[in-house]
Each structure stands twice: as structure tokens, then as C-alpha cells.
Amino acid sequence: MTLQRVEKLNINKNIAVAIYPTHLDAELAVKELERLAGPLFTALVSGLEDATLSDDGMGVLGGALVSLGVPTHSAIGYETELAAGKFILIVRGTQQETMKARNLLQLTKHEGVAVHAA
């Protein structure tokens, strides 16, 4: 796949992020998304062992989120939640897909839901 093709695939991709107090709550949210929305691309992040910090104090997850368009202060906040033992559900898609995901995630046992434009 060429670089130009990869760039076209990433155009207009937004990120919806939800924070959950337990792994079970996060798993149930994934199942609810699949049930209500069909096959959305989702990734469940529970923690990163041996993650390295960059010069600005941000870890691997934060750097990855920033590269996807999440503001630095939000990425640091998500890393703080993970360090506190919480779980993060990330949905990536078009603006319409991530807004739909946000609306569905609002119905779950989350501790916060946000959408970040790419």
C-alpha cells in the first residue's frame, strides 16, 4: 500500500474516547456498541507495562493519541486515568461514526465520554 493510499484512508477520522471504572464495564460497552451499531472499529486499552515517557512527560499511549488528533492535555488526562487503574475505550471513524459511538457510549456506565476531531 502506498503512502498516498494510507493518507487517504486516514482522512477525516475522529476519535471517541470513554473512560470506565472496571474492565467489565468497558467490555459491556464494547458489546453494546457491537449490538447497537454493528461492526465499528474499537480498541480496548487497559494499560501499558514498561511504557516509556517522552521529554514532555507523556507516555506511549498519550503520544499515539496526540498523533491521531487528541489534544495533548486530553491525552495526558487519559494516561492519568489508566495509571489510576481505569479502562479506556477508543472508537475511531468518520465524524458521523464517532458521534454515533459517543451517543451510544453515553448510555453505558462510563465516567466520561469525549469526541476529538482529527
N, C-alpha and C positions, 0 to 999 in steps of 0.2 A: 504494500500500500504506500503510495507516495505521500510526502509531507503535505502537499496541497490537498489531497483527499482527506487526510487526517484533520487538517484545519477546517475543512468544510463540515466534517462530522461534528465538530465541537462548537459550531456557530450557534448562538442563542441558547446555550444550555445554562439553565439556572439550577440552584441547589436549594432544596428544602431540608431543614435540619430540625430534628426533635430530640429532646433530652428525656430519658426515662430513669426512674429510680432503681429499677431492677431489670435483670436480663429477661425475666418472664414478661414484664410489661412491654419491653422492646420487641420480643418475639411475637406477642399477641398483636402488636401494632403492624408488624410485617404481614402477618396472616390476614389482618383486617384490610390492609391495602390490597393484597392479592385478591381477596374475596370481592371487594367493592370496586376496584379499579382495573382488575385484570393484571397482566404481567407488566409491571413497572420495574425499571432498573432500581434495585435497592441494595444497599450495603449496610450491614450492621457492624459497628465498630465498638469493641468492648474495652480495649486498652492496648497499649503498645509497650511491650517489655524492652528494656535496653534502648529506648528511644534517645536519640542524641538531640541536644539543644543547639540552636544556631546562636550567632552573636547577639541577636535581639531577644534571646530567652525563649524563643518559640521552638517547639518540638517538631517532629516529623509530621504528625497529623496537622498541626497548625500551618506548616509550610505548604502541605498539599492542599488544604482548604483555601489558603490565600491564592495559590496558583489557579484555583478553579473559580475565583472571583469573590470569595468570602472576605469581608473586611478584616484587617489584622486584629482589631480589638475583639471582634466576634470569635475569630479563630482561637485567640488566647483564652477567651471565656469557655469555649468548648473543651480545650485542653484541661482547664481547671476542673470542669465537671467530670471529665474522665479520671483525673487524678483523685477526685473525691469518691470514686467508685461508681459513678453513674454510667449510663449507656447512651450512645448517640446513634440515631437512625438517620441516614443520609439518602435522599432521593434526588437524582439528577435527571433533568429533562428540559423540555421546552417550557416557556413561561406558562402555558396552559396546563401542561402536565404537573409542574411543581405547585401551581396554585390549587389544582385539584387534590394533589397529595396533601398540601397544607390543610385544606378544608377537611379531608378525611382524618388526618392526624389530630386535628383539634378535637375529634370525638373520642380519642383514646386517653389513657391515663398518663399523659405527658406532664413534664414540668416546664415546658417551654417549646414553642414551635416558631420557626422563622424561615423566610424565603430570602435568598440572596441572588441578585441578578448577576449574570456573568459579565 
